[in-house]
């Protein structure tokens, strides 16, 4: 991520209850549905990690949830 010029988008393919928690500058955000996270404005998300260009994530799958793909696309 350090060499990227920006975040173009997030693609998530899943079924069921998938939650994501992500951390920005040491502050974890509340768990949110993966669909909601994938719909966040990529430019705003990129700006939120401007200092470190790091965003640890934690995924939680409940019941029979299946995560097929989680793809971050970066601008060069």
N, C-alpha and C positions, 0 to 999 in steps of 0.2 A: 504494500500500500504506500510505502514512502515515496516511490517514484511516480505514482499516479497523479494526474492533474485534477481528478475529481471522481465522484461516484456517479455513474450513469444510471444505475438502477439495481434493484434486488428482485430476484425471481425465486419464488417458493412454490414447489409442487408437493402437496401433502394431502392426507385424508385424516379426519378426526381432530381431536383436541391437541394441538401443538402450541405451546407457549414459548416465548423467548424473553430472556432478560439480557439486556446489554448494558455495558458499563462505559461511561464517558468520563475521562479525567478522574478516575477513581470513584465515581458516584454511580452505583447501579440504579437503573431505571426499574420501575415496577414491572412484574411479568405482564406481558401483553400477548394477545393472539398473534400468531405468526403472520396471518393475513393482514392484520393492522400494521405490523412492522414493515412488511413488504410494500405497503402503500404509502409509507412516509416519503416526504419530499427528499430525493437523493441529495440535492444541493445543501439542504439544511442539515441532513445527517452528516455529510462530509464536513461542513463547517463546525459541527459540534465536536469533531475529533481533530481540529486544526493543530492543536498543540503537540500531540503525540502520534497521531495517525494510527492509533491502536484502539480497538473496540472489542474487548473480550465479550463473548456471547455464551449463554447457557440455554440449551434447548430442553424442554420438558415435554415428553410425550405421555399422554394419559390413555389408559384403557388399550384399545386396539389401534391407536393412532400410528400412522406410517408417514415418515418423511422420505420423499423420493428425491428431492433436489432442493438445495439452497445455494443460489449462485449470486455472487456480487460481481457486477460488471463495472470496471473502472475506465475512466477516460485517460488517454495518454497525452 
